[in-house]
Amino acid sequence: MKKLMMIGSALFLGATMVGLVGCGGSSTPSSESKAPAADISSDGKVLNIWCWNEEFRSRFNDFYPEVESVASDKATTTLKNGTVVKWTINENVNNNYQNKLDEALMAQDKAAADDKIDMFLVEADYALKYVDSDFTLDVKNDIGLTSDDLADQYQYTKDIVSIDGVQKGTTWQATPGLFAYRRSIAKDVLGTDDPDKVQEALSDWDKFDEVAEKAHEKGYKMLSGFDDSYRTFSNNVSAPWVTGTTVNVDKNIMRWIEQTKNYTDKGYNNKTSLWDDGWASDQGADGKVFGFFYSTWGINFTLLGNAGEKGFGDWAVCYGPAPYYWGGTWLCAAAGTDNAADIKDIMKQLTCNHEIMESMTRNQEIQDYTNTISGMEAIAADSSFGSEFLGGQNHVALFSNTAKQIDMSNISPYDQGCNELIQRAMKDYFNGNVDLDTAKQNFETSIKESYPEITEVVWPE
């Protein structure tokens, strides 16, 4: 399980959902939001950071207090100590990012000092692949962060990048999820758009299904497509996807299959898939969909962008039927780096500095939900804080409650493959092209092809 766990098996995978989204924004904070310059030194003259989109680079350039200058093409960032940060961005389409990252990590020992990867980013669905390998460093014993440095972070953000009690990554963000709904449709269907009252109507899956029926009677769709509710189910499973060499399909996954098939047959959705044009259009001004499950990044970047100016004020959020999270980006230090001092300071300032992270959240153009418990609780209690897009609603207050309920005890290294392949296999069933048994068999075939060590798939009775 060491040496880049299951590297061959993982290379087949398509782009992860979050990786397809340009979540980044760029906005320069006030000088007060930056911490005082730290006295740091580094042996390496070039700091190589690998990622898949602009999100972290923009956070780094805008909020890291050691930035001296940024190249006009943003390919490099020069720090105050003279270190040049070189950005390598490979889009995560057809697993492009992981493929190139894996190849570079395997050649890390032979690379010249200034060509070695120093830090790279990973997402939740495949984080364990790198965490449980020799290619990532312990952020405490190897890099130098302390328990006190990390004390204000949400526990789940540490658990997801820990193996055998060793933490091998850290993040500036937490990504709890909510249900974002269109106020005008809620008023028509439920007679109110008040978040508390809408939540009462959607507080469990049975109630959610009842509202879907009411929405249909009014000419609306409850959800856009097949994948919208998936994470809310998959984040609440009772056991990991894989035990030993056996894939165990959880009852909650079957509940998603049953609900989605029911919604498709009854016309409660538009048969779209995440990220396709129809799905995006359903969030636009002429959309007739009641709501969308979105985590922190999704509301302020994807939904806001798809909704456009006409959507401002016509959206709100509530908890929905179950707590969940979706996505997230972690910073990992690469074994072989000669820039440990810089990496320590970057991690400390951007993932442990309360003031810097809170300033990301308060910035109206960004509003990242950041990985500072005290900072998010302070904003949650701030009656003057709100989202213009959500009609002034303080969505951080809801996110902060959901974040405390996130449980990472059932994650496994197989999550990305299992999550993507079960959704892919079931689409033919939802569309009526195959029966359920055939869809199940197709999933079993694809998962065994992708992970040759898997010997069986067990379905709930």
ZAKOLLO-472269 format. One line per field, with one value per residue (C-alpha): y negated, x negated, z; residue in three letters. Coordinates in Angstrom, 2 decimals, always signed. Example, Ala and Ser with C-alpha at 12.3 -4.5 7.8 and 13.67 -1.06 7.14 Angstrom:
// residues 2
Y = +4.50, +1.06
X = -12.30, -13.67
Z = +7.80, +7.14
selum = Ala, Ser
END
This chain:
// residues 461
Y = +0.00, -2.26, -3.78, -5.77, -3.43, -1.67, -4.07, -1.90, -1.34, -5.00, -6.21, -5.22, -7.62, -10.53, -14.02, -14.42, -16.63, -19.43, -19.40, -20.35, -23.56, -26.80, -27.66, -30.36, -34.04, -36.86, -39.81, -41.77, -42.06, -45.06, -45.28, -44.71, -41.20, -40.04, -38.81, -40.52, -39.32, -36.22, -35.79, -32.67, -31.14, -28.40, -26.32, -26.03, -28.95, -27.57, -26.34, -24.12, -23.92, -21.62, -22.08, -21.72, -25.15, -28.78, -28.58, -28.11, -30.26, -33.18, -32.65, -32.45, -35.58, -37.60, -36.51, -35.10, -37.91, -36.87, -37.63, -40.27, -40.23, -38.19, -37.68, -39.19, -35.71, -34.46, -31.56, -32.53, -34.36, -35.89, -35.86, -38.48, -36.11, -35.73, -32.31, -31.97, -30.00, -28.16, -27.11, -23.94, -23.74, -20.66, -20.56, -17.60, -16.33, -12.59, -12.29, -14.45, -16.08, -12.85, -11.11, -13.83, -14.23, -10.49, -10.42, -13.37, -11.93, -8.62, -10.52, -12.81, -11.18, -11.76, -15.32, -18.32, -20.24, -23.14, -20.78, -18.67, -19.04, -20.83, -21.03, -19.66, -19.81, -16.93, -16.56, -14.63, -11.70, -10.67, -12.23, -8.88, -7.65, -10.17, -10.35, -6.62, -6.77, -7.67, -10.73, -12.99, -14.42, -14.62, -18.24, -18.09, -16.06, -16.78, -20.29, -21.67, -22.64, -22.10, -20.82, -24.37, -25.65, -23.19, -23.39, -25.77, -23.63, -21.41, -17.88, -16.29, -18.37, -16.80, -13.28, -13.13, -13.56, -11.44, -7.85, -5.91, -9.15, -11.00, -14.14, -14.62, -17.62, -20.74, -23.06, -26.62, -25.65, -23.48, -22.40, -21.57, -21.37, -22.87, -22.87, -26.03, -26.79, -29.38, -31.68, -32.40, -28.70, -28.00, -30.70, -29.17, -25.60, -26.06, -29.53, -30.81, -31.38, -31.72, -29.44, -28.10, -27.19, -25.73, -23.64, -22.30, -21.11, -19.46, -18.17, -14.49, -12.50, -11.57, -15.24, -16.09, -13.58, -15.10, -18.55, -17.08, -15.89, -19.30, -21.03, -18.72, -19.59, -23.26, -22.63, -22.58, -20.02, -19.25, -18.55, -19.03, -15.58, -12.25, -13.32, -16.27, -14.48, -11.86, -13.41, -13.89, -10.14, -8.97, -11.11, -9.37, -5.74, -3.32, -1.76, -2.30, -1.31, +1.44, +3.93, +6.14, +6.98, +6.62, +3.65, +3.12, +1.04, -0.82, -0.98, -4.76, -4.39, -2.18, -4.83, -7.33, -4.89, -4.34, -8.03, -9.05, -6.38, -7.47, -11.14, -10.33, -8.17, -10.68, -13.73, -15.26, -15.98, -17.07, -14.05, -16.21, -15.38, -17.53, -20.21, -19.69, -22.55, -21.54, -21.39, -24.84, -26.23, -24.97, -27.40, -30.34, -32.99, -30.76, -27.65, -25.77, -23.67, -24.03, -23.68, -22.25, -20.55, -22.65, -22.98, -26.19, -26.69, -25.73, -28.38, -31.36, -30.30, -27.85, -28.68, -32.42, -32.37, -30.27, -32.29, -35.63, -39.06, -38.13, -35.45, -37.86, -37.78, -34.89, -32.21, -31.09, -28.10, -25.65, -22.52, -20.05, -16.42, -15.41, -16.97, -16.37, -17.81, -18.05, -18.59, -20.49, -21.07, -20.01, -21.10, -18.29, -18.66, -16.39, -14.13, -15.39, -19.08, -21.47, -24.22, -22.95, -26.36, -28.06, -25.25, -25.49, -29.21, -28.86, -26.19, -28.15, -31.45, -30.17, -27.28, -28.17, -31.99, -32.99, -36.56, -35.66, -32.93, -35.01, -37.79, -35.31, -34.61, -38.24, -39.20, -39.45, -38.31, -35.17, -34.19, -30.93, -28.99, -28.77, -26.24, -28.28, -27.22, -30.37, -32.58, -30.97, -31.07, -34.77, -35.43, -33.19, -35.41, -38.64, -40.11, -42.50, -39.70, -38.25, -37.15, -39.63, -36.75, -35.04, -38.15, -39.05, -35.64, -34.70, -31.34, -30.94, -30.41, -27.34, -26.08, -26.29, -24.02, -21.51, -21.44, -20.18, -17.15, -15.93, -12.42, -11.12, -7.74, -5.85, -7.23, -4.83, -5.03, -3.68, -6.51, -8.32, -5.21, -3.80, -7.11, -7.85, -4.35, -3.76, -6.99, -6.14, -2.63, -3.77, -6.40, -3.76, -2.41, -5.84, -6.44, -3.08, -1.62, +1.32, +2.92, +2.63, +6.03, +5.16, +1.80, +3.57, +6.03, +3.19, +1.54, +4.80, +5.25, +1.72, +1.67, +4.98, +3.77, +0.56, +2.23, +5.76, +6.56, +6.38, +9.90, +9.29, +6.69, +7.12, +5.39, +4.73, +6.98
X = +0.00, -3.05, -4.87, -1.96, +0.86, +2.56, +1.03, +1.80, +5.39, +6.07, +4.90, +8.11, +10.34, +12.13, +11.88, +13.27, +16.30, +14.66, +11.65, +13.83, +14.90, +12.95, +13.54, +10.94, +11.53, +9.08, +9.51, +6.87, +7.58, +6.81, +3.35, +4.81, +5.87, +2.28, +0.16, -3.16, -6.02, -7.69, -11.45, -11.90, -14.70, -14.90, -17.65, -15.94, -15.70, -12.67, -9.49, -7.46, -3.73, -1.45, +2.33, +5.18, +6.81, +6.42, +8.07, +5.09, +2.77, +5.17, +5.49, +1.72, +1.03, +3.74, +3.37, -0.09, -1.99, -5.39, -4.47, -6.75, -5.59, -3.60, -4.65, -2.34, -1.39, -1.08, -3.39, -5.69, -5.42, -8.47, -8.64, -10.29, -13.14, -13.97, -12.40, -10.59, -7.35, -6.82, -3.23, -2.48, +1.23, +2.56, +6.32, +8.06, +9.77, +9.58, +7.44, +4.77, +3.66, +3.16, +1.49, -1.14, -1.56, -2.11, -4.70, -6.58, -6.50, -7.85, -10.78, -11.26, -14.51, -16.18, -14.95, -17.24, -16.80, -14.92, -12.72, -11.51, -7.91, -7.89, -4.17, -1.13, +2.62, +5.09, +8.86, +10.93, +11.87, +8.29, +6.39, +5.65, +3.92, +1.15, +1.43, +0.80, -2.40, -6.05, -5.66, -4.04, -5.55, -4.24, -3.13, -4.20, -7.40, -8.76, -7.46, -7.19, -3.58, -2.46, +0.74, +1.38, +1.02, +3.67, +5.97, +8.51, +9.08, +12.13, +11.25, +12.58, +10.16, +7.32, +8.76, +9.11, +5.33, +4.20, +3.02, +2.15, +2.34, -0.08, +1.26, -0.17, +1.73, +3.58, +6.17, +7.41, +11.02, +13.79, +16.59, +19.83, +22.89, +26.36, +29.43, +29.69, +33.21, +34.88, +36.95, +39.59, +40.26, +40.37, +43.00, +45.09, +44.76, +44.63, +46.10, +42.89, +39.25, +38.18, +35.14, +36.38, +39.78, +38.35, +36.03, +39.01, +40.47, +37.19, +35.80, +35.71, +35.88, +39.54, +40.47, +38.13, +39.94, +43.29, +42.13, +40.85, +44.39, +45.85, +43.28, +44.12, +47.80, +46.84, +44.78, +41.33, +38.56, +37.26, +33.73, +31.99, +30.60, +29.22, +26.24, +27.55, +28.39, +25.63, +23.16, +25.84, +26.40, +22.80, +21.45, +23.78, +22.94, +22.54, +19.22, +16.33, +16.77, +14.16, +13.29, +10.34, +11.02, +14.81, +16.83, +19.84, +22.60, +24.22, +27.96, +27.72, +26.31, +29.27, +31.59, +30.03, +30.56, +34.19, +34.92, +33.23, +35.03, +38.32, +37.64, +36.65, +39.71, +42.11, +40.56, +39.23, +35.88, +34.58, +32.29, +29.18, +25.70, +23.41, +21.56, +23.42, +25.14, +28.64, +27.65, +26.08, +29.07, +31.41, +29.68, +30.20, +32.89, +35.36, +34.70, +37.64, +35.71, +36.52, +32.97, +29.46, +27.20, +24.05, +21.15, +19.34, +17.39, +20.33, +22.74, +20.46, +18.71, +20.75, +24.33, +23.77, +22.12, +24.85, +27.65, +26.35, +27.46, +31.14, +30.49, +29.28, +31.76, +33.77, +31.72, +31.39, +29.97, +31.19, +29.67, +31.66, +32.41, +28.90, +25.51, +22.76, +19.61, +18.44, +14.92, +12.05, +8.41, +5.44, +1.80, -0.74, -4.50, -6.37, -9.14, -12.43, -11.60, -14.44, -11.99, -10.63, -10.93, -8.86, -6.31, -5.94, -5.29, -2.83, -0.88, -0.96, +0.13, +2.74, +4.24, +3.61, +3.73, +7.12, +6.99, +5.97, +8.56, +11.36, +10.51, +11.07, +14.54, +15.47, +14.36, +17.63, +15.97, +14.54, +16.43, +14.53, +15.72, +12.35, +10.80, +10.93, +13.58, +13.35, +13.32, +16.39, +18.26, +17.47, +18.86, +21.86, +22.73, +22.15, +25.56, +23.98, +22.51, +24.46, +24.34, +25.68, +26.45, +28.53, +30.53, +28.40, +28.65, +25.77, +25.02, +21.87, +24.12, +25.62, +22.31, +20.73, +23.40, +23.10, +19.30, +19.43, +21.47, +19.15, +17.89, +14.90, +14.68, +15.87, +13.56, +11.38, +8.76, +11.36, +13.87, +13.20, +13.51, +16.53, +18.38, +17.79, +18.39, +21.64, +23.05, +21.87, +23.31, +26.69, +27.35, +28.33, +30.78, +32.23, +32.70, +34.41, +31.71, +30.99, +32.67, +31.32, +29.62, +27.73, +26.68, +25.38, +23.43, +21.96, +20.76, +19.22, +17.39, +16.03, +14.89, +13.02, +11.39, +10.32, +9.12, +7.91, +7.50, +11.28, +12.74, +16.45, +19.19, +21.88, +25.23, +27.59, +30.62
Z = +0.00, -0.01, -3.00, -4.36, -3.47, -6.31, -8.80, -11.78, -10.72, -10.21, -13.59, -15.38, -13.55, -15.13, -13.76, -10.29, -9.96, -8.11, -10.40, -13.37, -11.72, -11.86, -8.22, -7.98, -7.70, -7.50, -5.25, -3.40, +0.32, +2.40, +3.89, +7.33, +6.30, +5.83, +8.70, +9.46, +7.30, +8.70, +8.91, +6.86, +4.89, +2.32, +0.75, -2.63, -5.01, -6.84, -5.13, -7.45, -6.69, -8.70, -8.92, -11.42, -11.59, -10.58, -7.18, -4.90, -7.00, -6.66, -2.90, -2.62, -4.65, -2.93, +0.68, +1.36, +3.13, +1.75, -1.88, -3.37, -6.99, -9.51, -13.13, -15.74, -16.97, -13.36, -14.17, -11.31, -8.00, -6.32, -2.54, -0.34, +0.48, -3.21, -3.69, -7.02, -6.88, -10.15, -10.84, -12.77, -13.55, -15.33, -15.85, -14.25, -17.41, -18.13, -15.00, -16.62, -13.36, -11.44, -14.38, -14.76, -11.02, -10.57, -13.32, -11.83, -8.31, -9.53, -11.08, -8.08, -6.92, -10.29, -10.83, -10.47, -7.23, -8.80, -10.84, -7.92, -6.84, -3.50, -2.81, -4.60, -4.11, -3.78, -3.55, -1.05, -3.28, -3.94, -1.04, +0.62, -2.51, -1.82, +1.96, +2.29, +0.25, +0.68, -1.52, +1.10, +4.28, +7.83, +8.31, +11.96, +12.25, +8.75, +8.06, +11.58, +12.15, +15.73, +17.28, +18.47, +14.90, +13.72, +16.75, +15.21, +12.12, +11.64, +12.67, +9.49, +7.39, +9.34, +9.37, +5.60, +5.11, +8.04, +8.07, +11.23, +13.19, +10.89, +9.21, +5.71, +4.40, +5.44, +3.90, +4.07, +3.39, +4.73, +2.41, +4.24, +2.00, +2.01, -0.20, -2.31, -3.45, -5.64, -3.46, -6.10, -6.68, -2.92, -2.52, -5.27, -4.02, -0.24, +0.21, +1.78, +0.99, +4.63, +5.14, +8.47, +7.08, +3.90, +6.05, +7.99, +4.69, +3.59, +6.88, +5.86, +2.64, +2.99, +3.28, +0.45, -1.78, -0.79, -1.85, -5.12, -5.84, -4.99, -7.18, -10.08, -9.74, -10.07, -13.20, -11.57, -11.23, -7.74, -8.96, -12.27, -12.87, -11.80, -9.71, -7.74, -4.50, -4.71, -2.27, +0.35, +0.32, -0.19, +2.66, +5.08, +4.47, +7.36, +6.29, +3.84, +0.21, +0.44, +3.16, +2.27, -1.38, -1.20, -2.40, -0.15, -1.72, +1.18, +1.72, +1.41, -2.10, -2.96, -1.56, -3.99, -6.86, -5.89, -5.44, -8.67, -10.69, -9.15, -9.88, -13.45, -14.17, -12.62, -14.27, -11.07, -12.72, -16.13, -16.68, -16.68, -15.42, -13.28, -15.28, -18.56, -20.36, -19.33, -15.68, -15.84, -17.72, -15.00, -12.63, -14.99, -15.09, -16.94, -14.85, -13.35, -10.80, -7.10, -5.88, -5.98, -3.44, -3.20, -0.83, +0.03, -3.19, -5.38, -4.17, -4.54, -7.74, -9.79, -8.83, -8.70, -12.11, -13.69, -12.10, -13.37, -12.26, -12.40, -9.80, -7.12, -4.26, -5.74, -3.98, -0.37, +1.49, +4.11, +5.65, +3.59, +4.57, +5.76, +6.54, +3.99, +2.51, -1.08, -2.28, -0.78, -1.63, +0.52, +0.41, +0.59, +0.96, -1.43, -0.20, -1.55, -1.28, -0.45, +0.48, +3.79, +5.46, +2.77, +2.81, +6.57, +6.38, +3.48, +5.34, +8.59, +7.08, +4.63, +6.64, +10.29, +10.40, +11.75, +10.45, +6.90, +6.54, +8.00, +5.54, +2.66, +3.96, +4.52, +1.02, -0.97, -4.20, -2.62, +0.54, +0.91, +3.93, +5.61, +7.95, +11.15, +13.64, +15.73, +12.64, +11.13, +14.44, +14.72, +11.25, +11.94, +14.89, +12.94, +12.10, +9.59, +7.46, +4.57, +0.97, -1.56, -3.89, -1.19, -0.42, +2.58, +4.24, +6.53, +4.96, +7.06, +10.08, +8.41, +7.08, +10.54, +12.01, +9.18, +9.36, +12.94, +11.83, +9.07, +9.76, +7.81, +9.53, +6.45, +3.77, +1.79, -0.97, -3.39, -2.96, -6.22, -8.35, -6.57, -6.50, -10.17, -11.47, -9.57, -10.98, -14.47, -14.35, -13.08, -15.74, -18.27, -15.69, -14.97, -18.68, -19.13, -21.37, -19.04, -16.04, -12.51, -12.52, -15.70, -14.27, -11.17, -13.29, -15.32, -12.11, -10.90, -14.18, -14.28, -10.66, -11.04, -14.25, -12.56, -9.35, -10.18, -6.49, -5.96, -5.83, -5.20, -4.93, -2.27, -2.65, +0.28, +0.57
selum = Met, Lys, Lys, Leu, Met, Met, Ile, Gly, Ser, Ala, Leu, Phe, Leu, Gly, Ala, Thr, Met, Val, Gly, Leu, Val, Gly, Cys, Gly, Gly, Ser, Ser, Thr, Pro, Ser, Ser, Glu, Ser, Lys, Ala, Pro, Ala, Ala, Asp, Ile, Ser, Ser, Asp, Gly, Lys, Val, Leu, Asn, Ile, Trp, Cys, Trp, Asn, Glu, Glu, Phe, Arg, Ser, Arg, Phe, Asn, Asp, Phe, Tyr, Pro, Glu, Val, Glu, Ser, Val, Ala, Ser, Asp, Lys, Ala, Thr, Thr, Thr, Leu, Lys, Asn, Gly, Thr, Val, Val, Lys, Trp, Thr, Ile, Asn, Glu, Asn, Val, Asn, Asn, Asn, Tyr, Gln, Asn, Lys, Leu, Asp, Glu, Ala, Leu, Met, Ala, Gln, Asp, Lys, Ala, Ala, Ala, Asp, Asp, Lys, Ile, Asp, Met, Phe, Leu, Val, Glu, Ala, Asp, Tyr, Ala, Leu, Lys, Tyr, Val, Asp, Ser, Asp, Phe, Thr, Leu, Asp, Val, Lys, Asn, Asp, Ile, Gly, Leu, Thr, Ser, Asp, Asp, Leu, Ala, Asp, Gln, Tyr, Gln, Tyr, Thr, Lys, Asp, Ile, Val, Ser, Ile, Asp, Gly, Val, Gln, Lys, Gly, Thr, Thr, Trp, Gln, Ala, Thr, Pro, Gly, Leu, Phe, Ala, Tyr, Arg, Arg, Ser, Ile, Ala, Lys, Asp, Val, Leu, Gly, Thr, Asp, Asp, Pro, Asp, Lys, Val, Gln, Glu, Ala, Leu, Ser, Asp, Trp, Asp, Lys, Phe, Asp, Glu, Val, Ala, Glu, Lys, Ala, His, Glu, Lys, Gly, Tyr, Lys, Met, Leu, Ser, Gly, Phe, Asp, Asp, Ser, Tyr, Arg, Thr, Phe, Ser, Asn, Asn, Val, Ser, Ala, Pro, Trp, Val, Thr, Gly, Thr, Thr, Val, Asn, Val, Asp, Lys, Asn, Ile, Met, Arg, Trp, Ile, Glu, Gln, Thr, Lys, Asn, Tyr, Thr, Asp, Lys, Gly, Tyr, Asn, Asn, Lys, Thr, Ser, Leu, Trp, Asp, Asp, Gly, Trp, Ala, Ser, Asp, Gln, Gly, Ala, Asp, Gly, Lys, Val, Phe, Gly, Phe, Phe, Tyr, Ser, Thr, Trp, Gly, Ile, Asn, Phe, Thr, Leu, Leu, Gly, Asn, Ala, Gly, Glu, Lys, Gly, Phe, Gly, Asp, Trp, Ala, Val, Cys, Tyr, Gly, Pro, Ala, Pro, Tyr, Tyr, Trp, Gly, Gly, Thr, Trp, Leu, Cys, Ala, Ala, Ala, Gly, Thr, Asp, Asn, Ala, Ala, Asp, Ile, Lys, Asp, Ile, Met, Lys, Gln, Leu, Thr, Cys, Asn, His, Glu, Ile, Met, Glu, Ser, Met, Thr, Arg, Asn, Gln, Glu, Ile, Gln, Asp, Tyr, Thr, Asn, Thr, Ile, Ser, Gly, Met, Glu, Ala, Ile, Ala, Ala, Asp, Ser, Ser, Phe, Gly, Ser, Glu, Phe, Leu, Gly, Gly, Gln, Asn, His, Val, Ala, Leu, Phe, Ser, Asn, Thr, Ala, Lys, Gln, Ile, Asp, Met, Ser, Asn, Ile, Ser, Pro, Tyr, Asp, Gln, Gly, Cys, Asn, Glu, Leu, Ile, Gln, Arg, Ala, Met, Lys, Asp, Tyr, Phe, Asn, Gly, Asn, Val, Asp, Leu, Asp, Thr, Ala, Lys, Gln, Asn, Phe, Glu, Thr, Ser, Ile, Lys, Glu, Ser, Tyr, Pro, Glu, Ile, Thr, Glu, Val, Val, Trp, Pro, Glu
END
